[in-house]
Amino acid sequence: MRPLILTLLLWASVPASAATMECTATNGLAVDADGAPDSYRVDGHGLSSTCDGVFAIVSGLAHTQKNDQANWQGLCKQQWAEAQATDDYSKVKIVGFLTDTKKRPIIQSAGDPLPGKAFVTINTLPIPGTPPSSQRHYANAREIPYVVLSNTYAAKHSLKPGDVVAVYRPRTGKLAYGVYGDCCSLGEASVRLHQDLGNDPLVTEADGTVRAKRGIGDRTLWVALTGAHTHPTLDSAAWRAEIKIAGETALNALGGITALKACKAR
């Protein structure tokens, strides 16, 4: 009974006069593991390498892939090791996981999936009714299909965290629905959404570490399903079901998969 009621509510939230479908293309799709409990492990063997979420600060400047492609990773490893050894994190900029008032990383504690073993990794999609300093507060990239959006894209389409976007992969004909779950660039999606598109993003390295880094190299089409809202919950299966119903309902109102296949990206 619940899916029927939910479907009726979602139909009511979609404008009666559906606009012509507008889609955006990305050349490939990277993997975002933020929010997964094992994304950033204390020992460095998480789905994300530590330096995916940490930058070294040198002379007041954070060295990143964009401004120091040759040296950013080496600097990060060096200064992260120093920070851990001295408990002084003033020379690193942590962006991938939660920090306390002294800029020290917060480690998962009792009630979290990996207490003492992983940092609390964050994204922009919180779960209501959960403690902000717990891992349970953030959408799990392993369980929830979400997309990373630029602020410009989100504003243009009036999207808020938890709203639905359709992602289509022309080469394989795969279609997936994901919620707006992180920022601030277009062309990344969670582990779960990659799997929904038929891509296995998990790679096992020589030492046995599993990394979320196998992206999609071909083109993807994105359609913002403005007005299709979801309700974040710790019940991942229920949330995924809501995302699917919301996505299908909103996409059908715009002409469905046929219109999406014919959409000319802007």
Helices and strands as residue ranges (DSSP letters): H 2-13, E 24-32, G 50-52, E 54-58, E 61-63, H 72-86, E 92-94, G 135-137, E 146-149, H 151-156, E 164-169, E 174-183, E 188-190, H 191-196, E 202-204, E 210-212, E 216-224, H 236-253, H 256-262
